[in-house]
């Protein structure tokens, strides 16, 4: 198949691009604006493949999207391009509405125009796959899981913008018949993650001898999903998923944020001991909590397990070990990205 990936230079998008080139026969077009969190270094290892091509462009630019779709003639659109950092959405929500809501609207419009011009066989085979987040469901108490039927209750500008984009995709499926798929995933981690999210930020700051800023007591709970497990799920969904269906993708790995940070410190203590012999855990520092910080997320992934046979291959323990080891051995990748850039936790706006 010909797979059009938006946001293919970002964290999850680049993992999908690398996975498809390395583990399938699909052709891949990577369409990315190359914002601060997108860099072509994430796909350098597959850039020489005859089945890969890159086009720089903005999903909000209908003309650019139309031209690329017309030239590539995709069988699948996997839409990952998005602003995704909750703290940044608190400080500057406008960019999130523009990219996540307006950009998705543009992508749907151009995909629909293209799909309506296909012959019957190609129309039947085409898929528009929208990749979203579990944060659209809001927050959980001490028990319970998000299912595909959980009512939406977004709590941050980021999650609200993703909820809006999910609803647009669903509407285009119901109203126009566009063959759509939606996946909502839990917290991803792994190689090539821009050092502003919890896991890569803690690794980078620990190695630089800086305080490790943890919101409040660090008792917020997240379900952690290794990114390579996630992209295997994405492939399963756009290849075999039922049109109009939503699939939740989770790692079955609930951890409190403070547990994640302690795990990172323990691995660094083994792989890159501090010169003074002390644990990196001594660098942990509590900072003022994020406004409206959701208490707990947890995914029920039984639908994708039962219908598509997907299960995560990594436990949190194996995945975080691989992730920390990758950052320790790839300082040449992440250090230029953080050089001269403030890497403090954001989202402190009242």
MARTI-265753 format. One line per 3 residues: number of its first residue (from 1); their letters; for each residue x, y negated, z of N, C-alpha, C, CB. Coordinates in pm, whole numbers. Glycine has a CB too. Layout:
NUM> A> X,Y,Z,X,Y,Z,X,Y,Z,X,Y,Z | ...
END
This chain:
1> XXX> 83,120,0,0,0,0,87,-125,0,-94,-1,121 | 27,-235,-42,92,-366,-33,33,-437,90,71,-452,-166 | 120,-467,186,77,-521,315,128,-664,329,127,-433,432
4> XXX> 35,-757,342,65,-900,359,64,-929,509,-39,-991,281 | 180,-961,566,194,-985,709,211,-1134,734,314,-905,767 | 115,-1197,804,137,-1336,844,209,-1336,979,1,-1415,852
7> XXX> 300,-1430,996,377,-1435,1120,480,-1324,1130,285,-1427,1237 | 532,-1281,1017,623,-1168,1014,765,-1197,1059,627,-1113,879 | 794,-1322,1095,925,-1354,1152,918,-1373,1302,982,-1480,1087
10> XXX> 797,-1362,1359,780,-1371,1503,805,-1238,1570,642,-1422,1536 | 774,-1231,1697,808,-1114,1777,737,-986,1730,774,-1140,1922 | 603,-984,1738,530,-864,1700,530,-847,1548,386,-869,1753
13> XXX> 515,-957,1474,514,-949,1329,642,-891,1272,490,-1085,1271 | 756,-933,1325,883,-882,1275,900,-735,1310,1001,-963,1331 | 851,-694,1428,855,-552,1464,772,-470,1367,805,-531,1608
16> XXX> 656,-524,1325,573,-455,1227,644,-446,1092,438,-527,1211 | 705,-555,1049,778,-555,922,889,-451,925,836,-695,893 | 969,-453,1031,1080,-356,1041,1026,-213,1042,1163,-382,1168
19> XXX> 918,-191,1114,860,-57,1124,809,-9,988,746,-54,1227 | 737,-93,916,679,-52,789,788,-26,684,582,-157,738 | 889,-108,680,998,-85,584,1076,40,622,1092,-208,577
22> XXX> 1096,61,751,1177,174,795,1104,306,802,1234,145,926 | 970,304,813,897,428,842,777,452,751,851,426,983 | 767,381,642,657,404,548,706,371,407,531,318,585
25> XXX> 620,395,312,651,357,175,583,229,132,613,468,81 | 520,158,227,446,37,194,538,-76,148,363,-7,313 | 486,-159,59,552,-286,25,504,-391,125,520,-330,-124
28> XXX> 592,-481,165,559,-580,268,596,-720,221,632,-547,400 | 500,-811,232,529,-953,212,515,-1023,346,433,-1016,105 | 621,-1088,387,627,-1159,514,603,-1308,487,765,-1137,585
31> XXX> 493,-1360,542,455,-1501,522,464,-1570,658,311,-1515,460 | 558,-1662,674,582,-1722,805,625,-1867,788,689,-1642,883 | 578,-1951,877,611,-2094,875,751,-2121,928,510,-2173,956
34> XXX> 806,-2026,1005,936,-2040,1071,934,-2157,1169,1048,-2060,967 | 843,-2148,1266,840,-2245,1375,952,-2210,1473,701,-2247,1446 | 955,-2276,1590,1062,-2253,1687,1074,-2106,1727,1038,-2338,1810
37> XXX> 961,-2032,1727,962,-1894,1774,976,-1793,1660,837,-1865,1851 | 993,-1840,1538,1008,-1752,1423,1143,-1771,1357,897,-1776,1323 | 1217,-1665,1340,1348,-1673,1277,1370,-1550,1190,1459,-1685,1383
40> XXX> 1431,-1569,1074,1452,-1459,982,1558,-1361,1031,1492,-1511,847 | 1629,-1396,1138,1723,-1301,1196,1652,-1178,1249,1803,-1367,1307 | 1522,-1190,1278,1446,-1076,1330,1423,-968,1225,1314,-1123,1385
43> XXX> 1434,-1003,1098,1408,-906,990,1530,-889,900,1287,-951,907 | 1644,-935,946,1764,-928,863,1796,-784,822,1884,-987,937 | 1772,-688,912,1810,-550,883,1730,-488,770,1795,-467,1007
46> XXX> 1614,-545,736,1533,-488,627,1525,-582,507,1393,-457,677 | 1592,-696,515,1576,-800,411,1629,-756,275,1647,-927,454 | 1714,-655,272,1767,-608,144,1681,-503,76,1903,-554,164
49> XXX> 1574,-463,141,1489,-360,83,1413,-412,-39,1391,-308,187 | 1400,-326,-142,1324,-362,-260,1176,-373,-230,1347,-260,-371 | 1133,-317,-116,991,-321,-79,957,-439,11,952,-193,-9
52> XXX> 1052,-527,34,1031,-641,124,1053,-772,49,1125,-633,246 | 967,-867,80,989,-1004,31,939,-1103,136,917,-1026,-105 | 996,-1223,133,959,-1328,229,917,-1454,156,1077,-1359,324
55> XXX> 811,-1518,207,768,-1648,158,745,-1738,279,638,-1637,70 | 809,-1852,281,785,-1947,390,660,-2027,360,907,-2041,410 | 569,-2033,457,446,-2107,436,362,-2114,560,367,-2046,325
58> XXX> 261,-2198,555,174,-2228,669,37,-2167,644,163,-2381,692 | -17,-2091,740,-149,-2031,721,-259,-2136,713,-179,-1935,834 | -233,-2259,754,-332,-2366,742,-333,-2429,603,-304,-2473,847
61> XXX> -239,-2392,517,-228,-2445,382,-297,-2348,286,-78,-2467,342 | -422,-2378,252,-501,-2287,170,-437,-2262,34,-641,-2341,152 | -380,-2365,-25,-318,-2349,-155,-200,-2254,-152,-273,-2483,-208
64> XXX> -119,-2265,-48,-3,-2176,-35,-48,-2033,-12,89,-2223,79 | -147,-2014,74,-198,-1880,101,-258,-1819,-26,-304,-1883,213 | -334,-1898,-98,-397,-1849,-221,-294,-1806,-323,-487,-1957,-281
67> XXX> -188,-1884,-338,-85,-1852,-435,-13,-1723,-400,15,-1965,-445 | 17,-1704,-273,87,-1583,-232,-1,-1461,-248,134,-1596,-87 | -127,-1471,-210,-218,-1358,-225,-235,-1323,-374,-356,-1390,-162
70> XXX> -248,-1423,-459,-266,-1398,-601,-144,-1330,-661,-294,-1528,-676 | -25,-1368,-615,97,-1309,-669,126,-1171,-616,212,-1397,-640 | 96,-1147,-488,129,-1019,-424,19,-915,-439,157,-1041,-277
73> XXX> -105,-961,-445,-222,-875,-458,-223,-766,-350,-226,-812,-597 | -241,-806,-225,-231,-709,-114,-349,-614,-107,-219,-782,16 | -323,-498,-50,-428,-404,-13,-473,-429,130,-379,-259,-30
76> XXX> -382,-485,210,-408,-512,351,-351,-649,386,-346,-402,441 | -427,-728,460,-376,-848,525,-370,-820,674,-465,-974,493 | -251,-826,733,-238,-814,878,-203,-952,931,-127,-707,919
79> XXX> -297,-1009,1005,-287,-1150,1044,-236,-1160,1189,-424,-1220,1030 | -106,-1189,1201,-44,-1205,1332,-2,-1348,1362,76,-1115,1343 | 8,-1433,1261,58,-1569,1282,-28,-1643,1384,62,-1647,1150
82> XXX> 35,-1693,1489,-40,-1761,1595,56,-1832,1689,-129,-1662,1673 | 5,-1936,1751,71,-1991,1869,27,-1903,1986,33,-2145,1893 | 123,-1858,2069,88,-1753,2164,131,-1777,2308,145,-1627,2118
85> XXX> 191,-1891,2338,246,-1910,2472,146,-1986,2559,381,-1984,2467 | 95,-1920,2663,-10,-1980,2746,36,-2113,2805,-50,-1883,2858 | 157,-2118,2859,206,-2242,2920,207,-2356,2820,345,-2222,2977
88> XXX> 252,-2330,2700,253,-2434,2597,112,-2478,2561,326,-2385,2471 | 17,-2386,2566,-121,-2422,2534,-179,-2515,2639,-208,-2296,2521 | -134,-2504,2762,-180,-2594,2868,-125,-2734,2846,-138,-2541,3006
91> XXX> 0,-2741,2807,65,-2870,2785,24,-2936,2654,214,-2852,2789 | -8,-2854,2552,-42,-2909,2421,-140,-2820,2347,84,-2928,2337 | -268,-2825,2383,-366,-2732,2325,-397,-2755,2177,-492,-2739,2402
94> XXX> -373,-2875,2126,-412,-2905,1989,-350,-2813,1887,-376,-3046,1957 | -221,-2781,1904,-152,-2694,1808,-213,-2555,1807,-3,-2686,1841 | -267,-2512,1920,-326,-2379,1930,-459,-2373,1857,-344,-2339,2075
97> XXX> -538,-2479,1869,-664,-2485,1795,-636,-2489,1645,-748,-2607,1839 | -539,-2569,1606,-508,-2582,1464,-459,-2450,1403,-403,-2690,1443 | -360,-2389,1464,-303,-2267,1407,-395,-2147,1425,-168,-2238,1470
100> XXX> -444,-2127,1546,-516,-2004,1575,-659,-2004,1523,-517,-1979,1723 | -726,-2120,1529,-864,-2126,1483,-871,-2169,1336,-945,-2224,1570 | -815,-2286,1306,-819,-2335,1167,-740,-2244,1074,-765,-2479,1159
103> XXX> -623,-2200,1121,-541,-2111,1038,-612,-1981,1006,-410,-2083,1106 | -680,-1924,1104,-755,-1800,1079,-872,-1825,985,-806,-1741,1211 | -937,-1939,998,-1045,-1977,906,-993,-1984,762,-1106,-2113,948
106> XXX> -877,-2044,745,-817,-2053,610,-784,-1914,557,-690,-2142,613 | -723,-1831,641,-687,-1696,598,-811,-1616,557,-612,-1622,710 | -918,-1628,634,-1041,-1557,600,-1100,-1605,468,-1143,-1574,712
109> XXX> -1098,-1737,449,-1152,-1792,326,-1077,-1744,203,-1150,-1942,331 | -944,-1742,211,-864,-1700,97,-870,-1549,76,-720,-1743,115 | -877,-1474,186,-892,-1329,172,-1026,-1294,110,-878,-1261,309
112> XXX> -1131,-1365,150,-1264,-1340,94,-1267,-1372,-55,-1370,-1422,168 | -1209,-1485,-93,-1204,-1523,-235,-1135,-1414,-318,-1131,-1659,-253 | -1023,-1365,-266,-946,-1262,-335,-1025,-1131,-341,-810,-1239,-265
115> XXX> -1082,-1090,-227,-1154,-964,-218,-1275,-961,-311,-1200,-940,-74 | -1345,-1072,-323,-1463,-1077,-409,-1428,-1063,-557,-1537,-1207,-387 | -1302,-1089,-592,-1259,-1077,-731,-1200,-942,-767,-1160,-1182,-761
118> XXX> -1194,-850,-670,-1137,-718,-695,-1239,-625,-761,-1086,-656,-564 | -1189,-519,-826,-1281,-418,-878,-1335,-335,-762,-1211,-326,-984 | -1432,-249,-789,-1502,-178,-683,-1409,-93,-598,-1611,-91,-742
121> XXX> -1315,-23,-660,-1224,63,-587,-1133,-15,-494,-1142,145,-682 | -1078,-123,-546,-988,-206,-466,-1064,-277,-354,-917,-308,-554 | -1187,-318,-381,-1269,-382,-277,-1296,-285,-162,-1403,-431,-337
124> XXX> -1323,-161,-197,-1352,-61,-95,-1229,-30,-10,-1404,67,-160 | -1111,-40,-68,-988,-4,2,-930,-120,82,-886,45,-96 | -967,-243,51,-905,-361,113,-941,-370,262,-949,-490,41
127> XXX> -846,-423,342,-869,-447,484,-809,-582,525,-808,-331,571 | -883,-655,609,-830,-775,676,-819,-740,823,-924,-903,652 | -697,-726,872,-672,-682,1009,-622,-800,1092,-568,-566,1011
130> XXX> -702,-838,1190,-672,-952,1277,-617,-900,1409,-799,-1040,1301 | -499,-948,1448,-433,-901,1570,-453,-1006,1679,-281,-873,1545 | -512,-964,1792,-547,-1056,1899,-496,-1004,2033,-698,-1078,1903
133> XXX> -550,-1058,2141,-497,-1037,2275,-606,-994,2373,-430,-1163,2324 | -566,-925,2480,-662,-892,2585,-703,-1014,2667,-604,-785,2677 | -631,-1125,2652,-662,-1244,2731,-797,-1306,2697,-554,-1347,2713
136> XXX> -855,-1268,2582,-987,-1319,2546,-1094,-1272,2643,-1023,-1277,2403 | -1067,-1163,2716,-1166,-1106,2806,-1168,-1174,2943,-1140,-960,2824 | -1073,-1262,2969,-1070,-1330,3097,-985,-1258,3199,-1209,-1345,3151
139> XXX> -1034,-1241,3318,-955,-1180,3425,-1034,-1070,3494,-910,-1286,3526 | -962,-974,3550,-1022,-863,3623,-996,-876,3772,-968,-728,3571 | -1077,-808,3852,-1049,-795,3993,-950,-683,4017,-1178,-771,4072
142> XXX> -955,-626,4136,-859,-522,4171,-881,-393,4092,-867,-493,4318 | -1002,-373,4044,-1033,-251,3970,-1097,-284,3836,-1126,-160,4052 | -1115,-182,3755,-1181,-200,3626,-1082,-217,3512,-1272,-319,3630
145> XXX> -1131,-199,3388,-1049,-210,3269,-1126,-287,3162,-1009,-70,3218 | -1053,-356,3074,-1114,-418,2958,-1145,-309,2856,-1022,-528,2897 | -1268,-307,2807,-1304,-220,2695,-1339,-309,2576,-1424,-126,2732
148> XXX> -1363,-245,2463,-1400,-321,2343,-1535,-390,2359,-1403,-231,2223 | -1614,-350,2458,-1745,-411,2483,-1745,-512,2596,-1846,-303,2512 | -1629,-540,2654,-1620,-638,2761,-1655,-777,2706,-1479,-638,2825
151> XXX> -1745,-851,2770,-1779,-986,2721,-1656,-1077,2723,-1891,-1047,2807 | -1649,-1165,2626,-1539,-1261,2621,-1555,-1366,2730,-1531,-1329,2481 | -1443,-1400,2794,-1443,-1500,2900,-1306,-1566,2909,-1482,-1436,3037
154> XXX> -1259,-1631,2800,-1123,-1686,2799,-1105,-1797,2902,-1088,-1739,2660 | -984,-1804,2959,-960,-1896,3070,-854,-2001,3039,-920,-1819,3191 | -781,-1989,2930,-676,-2085,2895,-699,-2137,2753,-535,-2020,2907
157> XXX> -641,-2251,2717,-654,-2297,2579,-606,-2192,2478,-576,-2425,2560 | -499,-2120,2513,-451,-2014,2423,-557,-1907,2403,-322,-1952,2478 | -607,-1850,2514,-702,-1740,2500,-833,-1787,2437,-729,-1677,2636
160> XXX> -871,-1912,2463,-992,-1966,2399,-975,-1976,2248,-1027,-2104,2457 | -856,-2017,2205,-831,-2028,2061,-829,-1890,1996,-698,-2101,2034 | -777,-1790,2066,-778,-1655,2011,-919,-1597,2012,-683,-1564,2091
163> XXX> -997,-1627,2115,-1136,-1582,2116,-1212,-1641,1999,-1204,-1621,2249 | -1189,-1769,1973,-1254,-1833,1859,-1217,-1766,1728,-1218,-1979,1854 | -1090,-1732,1712,-1047,-1667,1588,-1106,-1527,1576,-895,-1661,1581
166> XXX> -1116,-1455,1687,-1180,-1322,1685,-1324,-1333,1636,-1175,-1257,1824 | -1396,-1433,1687,-1536,-1450,1649,-1550,-1486,1501,-1601,-1558,1735 | -1457,-1566,1450,-1460,-1598,1308,-1442,-1472,1224,-1350,-1700,1273
169> XXX> -1348,-1388,1260,-1324,-1265,1185,-1448,-1178,1187,-1204,-1188,1244 | -1508,-1161,1304,-1629,-1082,1313,-1740,-1140,1227,-1675,-1072,1458 | -1754,-1273,1228,-1859,-1338,1149,-1838,-1318,1000,-1865,-1487,1181
172> XXX> -1713,-1325,955,-1685,-1305,812,-1716,-1161,771,-1537,-1339,781 | -1698,-1068,865,-1735,-931,836,-1885,-914,825,-1680,-838,942 | -1959,-969,921,-2104,-954,922,-2172,-1034,811,-2160,-996,1057
175> XXX> -2126,-1159,790,-2194,-1248,697,-2160,-1219,552,-2161,-1391,729 | -2031,-1200,524,-1986,-1188,386,-1948,-1046,346,-1869,-1278,363 | -1946,-956,443,-1910,-818,411,-1762,-792,400,-1974,-778,285
178> XXX> -1678,-890,434,-1534,-871,428,-1496,-754,520,-1458,-1001,469 | -1421,-656,471,-1386,-540,554,-1279,-575,657,-1338,-424,465 | -1323,-605,777,-1234,-655,882,-1210,-550,990,-1292,-782,945
181> XXX> -1095,-565,1056,-1057,-488,1173,-998,-584,1274,-956,-374,1137 | -1021,-559,1403,-964,-644,1509,-896,-553,1611,-1074,-732,1577 | -777,-592,1654,-713,-524,1767,-681,-627,1874,-583,-450,1721
184> XXX> -704,-587,1999,-672,-671,2115,-571,-595,2200,-802,-706,2199 | -453,-653,2216,-344,-581,2281,-311,-642,2417,-221,-581,2193 | -243,-562,2499,-192,-610,2628,-54,-673,2609,-186,-494,2731
187> XXX> 12,-710,2719,139,-782,2714,248,-699,2646,184,-821,2854 | 302,-753,2536,410,-686,2465,545,-729,2522,402,-717,2315 | 641,-639,2509,780,-672,2541,869,-585,2454,811,-649,2695
190> XXX> 996,-624,2440,1089,-547,2359,1191,-636,2293,1015,-467,2255 | 1272,-581,2200,1375,-659,2131,1316,-773,2047,1457,-568,2042 | 1398,-875,2027,1366,-991,1941,1251,-1075,1995,1331,-944,1802
193> XXX> 1227,-1072,2125,1124,-1156,2186,1185,-1292,2218,1064,-1088,2315 | 1124,-1400,2170,1179,-1534,2193,1188,-1561,2344,1092,-1643,2123 | 1300,-1611,2391,1322,-1623,2537,1243,-1736,2604,1468,-1645,2563
196> XXX> 1110,-1724,2598,1023,-1812,2675,919,-1731,2753,954,-1914,2582 | 893,-1609,2708,800,-1520,2779,873,-1454,2896,742,-1412,2682 | 797,-1395,2987,852,-1350,3114,976,-1261,3101,748,-1276,3189
199> XXX> 966,-1153,3025,1076,-1056,3022,1204,-1115,2963,1035,-932,2943 | 1202,-1168,2841,1329,-1220,2788,1380,-1342,2863,1313,-1256,2642 | 1288,-1424,2917,1331,-1542,2993,1406,-1500,3118,1211,-1629,3029
202> XXX> 1355,-1400,3189,1422,-1354,3310,1560,-1297,3279,1336,-1250,3381 | 1571,-1222,3169,1700,-1166,3132,1800,-1277,3101,1686,-1072,3010 | 1757,-1373,3019,1848,-1481,2979,1892,-1564,3099,1782,-1571,2876
205> XXX> 1799,-1598,3186,1833,-1680,3302,1921,-1603,3401,1706,-1728,3371 | 1892,-1476,3418,1975,-1395,3508,2120,-1394,3460,1920,-1252,3518 | 2140,-1369,3332,2276,-1361,3279,2347,-1496,3283,2273,-1310,3137
208> XXX> 2271,-1605,3285,2330,-1738,3294,2345,-1786,3438,2246,-1837,3216 | 2309,-1701,3533,2324,-1737,3674,2225,-1840,3723,2461,-1787,3697 | 2113,-1853,3653,2012,-1953,3689,1903,-1892,3777,1950,-2015,3562
211> XXX> 1826,-1974,3847,1711,-1922,3922,1612,-1854,3828,1642,-2035,3999 | 1547,-1749,3877,1446,-1676,3801,1309,-1722,3847,1463,-1521,3818 | 1245,-1814,3772,1121,-1877,3819,1000,-1784,3807,1095,-2004,3740
214> XXX> 944,-1748,3920,828,-1661,3925,710,-1741,3979,855,-1535,4014 | 599,-1740,3906,482,-1816,3948,425,-1763,4079,375,-1814,3839 | 409,-1851,4177,348,-1814,4305,419,-1696,4368,201,-1781,4286
217> XXX> 340,-1596,4409,398,-1475,4471,433,-1369,4366,300,-1417,4573 | 402,-1398,4239,429,-1299,4135,338,-1179,4142,572,-1253,4145 | 219,-1196,4200,130,-1081,4220,27,-1066,4108,59,-1094,4352
220> XXX> 38,-1144,4000,-50,-1124,3885,-14,-991,3818,-37,-1243,3783 | -117,-917,3777,-98,-784,3721,-120,-787,3570,-193,-682,3788 | -28,-726,3497,-41,-714,3352,-17,-570,3310,57,-810,3280
223> XXX> -76,-532,3198,-54,-401,3138,54,-420,3032,-187,-340,3078 | 166,-350,3046,283,-375,2960,292,-272,2848,412,-373,3044 | 310,-324,2725,310,-243,2603,438,-268,2526,185,-275,2515
226> XXX> 518,-163,2506,642,-177,2429,607,-209,2285,728,-47,2437 | 673,-307,2227,632,-362,2098,634,-257,1987,721,-478,2059 | 727,-162,1993,732,-61,1887,615,36,1898,864,16,1893
229> XXX> 565,59,2019,440,134,2034,324,57,1973,413,165,2182 | 322,-74,1995,213,-157,1943,208,-152,1791,230,-302,1990 | 322,-165,1725,316,-172,1578,280,-36,1517,451,-221,1522
232> XXX> 309,73,1587,259,203,1541,107,205,1548,318,318,1626 | 52,142,1652,-94,133,1664,-152,48,1551,-133,74,1800 | -87,-62,1519,-137,-149,1412,-143,-74,1280,-48,-274,1399
235> XXX> -38,3,1250,-38,80,1126,-151,181,1126,96,151,1107 | -173,247,1238,-282,345,1247,-417,280,1222,-281,414,1383 | -435,158,1274,-563,90,1259,-587,47,1116,-569,-31,1351
238> XXX> -490,-17,1051,-520,-64,915,-519,49,813,-421,-171,873 | -457,161,846,-461,275,755,-587,361,774,-337,360,774 | -629,379,902,-734,478,928,-851,426,1011,-674,597,997
241> XXX> -844,299,1056,-949,246,1141,-1080,226,1067,-905,117,1201 | -1188,228,1142,-1323,210,1085,-1351,62,1064,-1431,274,1177 | -1394,25,945,-1422,-115,913,-1524,-172,1012,-1474,-128,769
244> XXX> -1498,-294,1058,-1586,-361,1152,-1559,-325,1296,-1726,-330,1120 | -1464,-237,1320,-1436,-185,1453,-1329,-269,1522,-1392,-39,1445 | -1340,-281,1655,-1236,-338,1738,-1168,-226,1815,-1294,-445,1835
247> XXX> -1035,-234,1824,-958,-135,1898,-870,-206,2001,-871,-48,1802 | -883,-167,2127,-794,-218,2231,-668,-134,2236,-866,-218,2369 | -553,-201,2246,-424,-133,2246,-352,-169,2375,-338,-172,2121
250> XXX> -330,-69,2460,-264,-92,2588,-156,10,2615,-364,-92,2700 | -70,-22,2711,43,64,2739,25,157,2857,162,-18,2761 | -90,148,2926,-114,228,3047,-5,203,3152,-120,378,3012
253> XXX> 41,78,3160,151,45,3250,121,-85,3324,285,34,3172 | 36,-76,3426,6,-196,3505,120,-224,3604,-129,-179,3581 | 167,-348,3600,273,-390,3691,248,-534,3735,413,-376,3625
256> XXX> 278,-563,3862,278,-702,3906,400,-772,3846,279,-711,4062 | 387,-901,3819,498,-975,3759,625,-964,3842,460,-1122,3744 | 613,-968,3974,732,-960,4058,797,-823,4046,696,-989,4204
259> XXX> 718,-717,4024,775,-584,4002,856,-582,3873,664,-478,3997 | 805,-649,3769,876,-655,3642,1010,-724,3660,792,-729,3535 | 1011,-835,3731,1135,-910,3751,1235,-827,3832,1106,-1044,3822
262> XXX> 1188,-760,3935,1279,-675,4014,1335,-561,3929,1206,-619,4138 | 1254,-504,3841,1302,-396,3754,1411,-447,3661,1186,-337,3672 | 1391,-567,3606,1492,-626,3519,1622,-648,3597,1442,-760,3460
265> XXX> 1611,-700,3718,1731,-727,3799,1805,-597,3829,1692,-797,3930 | 1733,-492,3860,1797,-365,3893,1873,-307,3774,1693,-264,3942 | 1817,-319,3656,1885,-269,3536,2008,-354,3507,1789,-270,3415
268> XXX> 1995,-486,3520,2111,-572,3498,2221,-545,3601,2069,-720,3505 | 2182,-511,3723,2283,-479,3824,2369,-362,3778,2215,-445,3958 | 2312,-269,3703,2388,-154,3651,2463,-186,3524,2295,-38,3627
271> XXX> 2396,-256,3431,2454,-278,3298,2551,-395,3292,2345,-299,3198 | 2526,-498,3370,2611,-618,3369,2621,-672,3512,2554,-728,3270 | 2694,-603,3601,2700,-646,3741,2752,-789,3755,2788,-551,3821
274> XXX> 2697,-861,3850,2747,-995,3880,2889,-984,3934,2655,-1068,3983 | 2970,-1087,3907,3110,-1082,3949,3123,-1082,4101,3186,-1201,3891 | 3023,-1137,4172,3031,-1139,4318,2974,-1012,4382,2956,-1260,4372
277> XXX> 2927,-917,4296,2878,-791,4347,2737,-796,4402,2968,-743,4450 | 2675,-911,4405,2539,-923,4458,2436,-889,4350,2515,-1065,4513 | 2313,-863,4395,2206,-831,4301,2151,-957,4236,2094,-755,4372
280> XXX> 2110,-942,4110,2044,-1052,4041,1913,-1090,4110,2017,-1013,3895 | 1857,-999,4191,1732,-1029,4261,1747,-1149,4353,1686,-908,4341 | 1869,-1179,4393,1892,-1297,4476,1865,-1427,4404,2032,-1296,4525
283> XXX> 1852,-1423,4273,1824,-1544,4195,1674,-1571,4181,1886,-1532,4057 | 1588,-1480,4227,1443,-1498,4214,1398,-1617,4298,1367,-1371,4257 | 1320,-1704,4235,1271,-1825,4303,1123,-1844,4270,1353,-1950,4262
286> XXX> 1042,-1867,4373,900,-1894,4352,880,-2038,4307,820,-1865,4481 | 794,-2057,4206,761,-2192,4158,610,-2209,4162,817,-2216,4014 | 565,-2333,4150,422,-2363,4153,348,-2282,4047,397,-2513,4132
289> XXX> 234,-2226,4083,161,-2138,3993,103,-2214,3875,49,-2066,4068 | 81,-2140,3766,17,-2195,3646,-129,-2226,3677,28,-2094,3526 | -181,-2340,3629,-323,-2370,3650,-412,-2262,3589,-358,-2506,3588
292> XXX> -511,-2216,3666,-606,-2118,3616,-545,-1984,3582,-673,-2172,3496 | -438,-1945,3652,-365,-1823,3619,-452,-1699,3640,-237,-1812,3705 | -476,-1622,3534,-557,-1501,3542,-492,-1400,3636,-578,-1440,3403
295> XXX> -577,-1333,3716,-527,-1245,3821,-477,-1112,3767,-635,-1221,3923 | -557,-1049,3681,-520,-913,3638,-578,-884,3500,-570,-807,3740 | -495,-822,3414,-540,-768,3287,-510,-618,3287,-470,-841,3166
298> XXX> -600,-540,3232,-575,-396,3216,-663,-343,3103,-602,-319,3349 | -604,-267,3014,-670,-222,2892,-716,-76,2903,-576,-237,2773 | -838,-52,2857,-885,84,2833,-863,113,2685,-1037,102,2875
301> XXX> -764,195,2656,-729,225,2516,-784,359,2470,-577,225,2499 | -891,406,2534,-941,539,2503,-998,549,2361,-1047,579,2604 | -1050,438,2307,-1106,445,2171,-997,474,2069,-1177,313,2135
304> XXX> -886,401,2072,-780,425,1973,-713,560,1999,-676,311,1977 | -711,603,2126,-659,737,2157,-745,843,2089,-655,761,2310 | -876,836,2110,-967,940,2062,-989,936,1912,-1100,927,2132
307> XXX> -1004,815,1856,-1042,805,1715,-923,810,1620,-1118,678,1692 | -808,758,1663,-693,749,1573,-572,828,1622,-655,605,1554 | -583,887,1739,-474,971,1788,-349,896,1828,-440,1068,1686
310> XXX> -363,767,1858,-247,688,1899,-232,689,2051,-258,542,1849 | -108,710,2095,-71,697,2236,66,630,2242,-69,836,2308 | 92,551,2346,226,493,2360,329,602,2386,229,391,2474
313> XXX> 447,584,2330,556,679,2351,645,638,2467,639,692,2224 | 644,510,2502,731,460,2608,652,438,2737,798,329,2564 | 709,479,2848,661,434,2978,720,296,3003,701,535,3091
316> XXX> 672,227,3106,733,99,3137,881,117,3170,661,30,3253 | 913,222,3242,1052,243,3285,1145,265,3166,1059,363,3379 | 1102,345,3068,1189,367,2952,1194,245,2862,1142,488,2872
319> XXX> 1079,178,2848,1074,61,2761,1154,-56,2814,932,19,2740 | 1144,-82,2945,1217,-197,3000,1367,-170,3001,1167,-229,3143 | 1407,-44,3020,1549,-8,3011,1602,-39,2871,1570,142,3045
322> XXX> 1529,4,2767,1572,-23,2630,1576,-174,2602,1477,46,2530 | 1479,-247,2657,1470,-390,2630,1586,-465,2694,1338,-445,2682 | 1613,-440,2821,1723,-509,2888,1856,-475,2822,1728,-473,3038
325> XXX> 1875,-347,2789,1999,-306,2723,2016,-378,2590,2000,-154,2701 | 1905,-397,2517,1913,-466,2387,1957,-611,2407,1777,-461,2314 | 1900,-681,2503,1937,-821,2526,2081,-834,2574,1843,-884,2628
328> XXX> 2126,-740,2656,2264,-744,2703,2361,-728,2586,2288,-634,2808 | 2326,-645,2490,2417,-619,2378,2392,-708,2257,2405,-475,2336 | 2293,-796,2266,2262,-884,2153,2257,-1032,2196,2128,-844,2089
331> XXX> 2351,-1071,2278,2357,-1211,2319,2377,-1303,2200,2469,-1233,2421 | 2441,-1251,2095,2463,-1331,1975,2332,-1367,1907,2553,-1257,1877 | 2224,-1290,1934,2094,-1324,1876,2023,-1430,1958,2006,-1200,1866
334> XXX> 2013,-1413,2090,1929,-1502,2169,1999,-1628,2219,1874,-1428,2284 | 2130,-1626,2236,2195,-1745,2290,2181,-1868,2199,2342,-1716,2314 | 2197,-1854,2068,2175,-1973,1982,2033,-2027,1990,2208,-1940,1837
337> XXX> 1936,-1940,2021,1797,-1984,2028,1770,-2069,2151,1704,-1865,2026 | 1842,-2042,2260,1817,-2116,2383,1918,-2230,2402,1822,-2023,2503 | 2022,-2235,2322,2124,-2339,2337,2062,-2476,2317,2240,-2317,2237
340> XXX> 2078,-2562,2415,2027,-2699,2405,1878,-2710,2418,2069,-2758,2277 | 1810,-2601,2452,1665,-2603,2464,1626,-2574,2609,1600,-2499,2369 | 1542,-2658,2666,1496,-2636,2804,1420,-2503,2809,1406,-2754,2854
343> XXX> 1453,-2419,2903,1389,-2288,2913,1315,-2272,3046,1493,-2177,2896 | 1275,-2384,3105,1198,-2376,3229,1059,-2323,3201,1190,-2513,3297 | 996,-2262,3302,858,-2224,3287,776,-2351,3265,807,-2145,3411
346> XXX> 679,-2342,3173,598,-2459,3140,458,-2442,3198,593,-2479,2987 | 364,-2525,3152,225,-2508,3193,198,-2559,3332,187,-2365,3185 | 262,-2670,3370,241,-2724,3504,148,-2843,3502,373,-2763,3566
349> XX> 90,-2871,3385,0,-2985,3375,-121,-2966,3468,-47,-3004,3229 | -158,-3070,3537,-273,-3063,3630,-403,-3064,3549,-272,-3182,3733
END
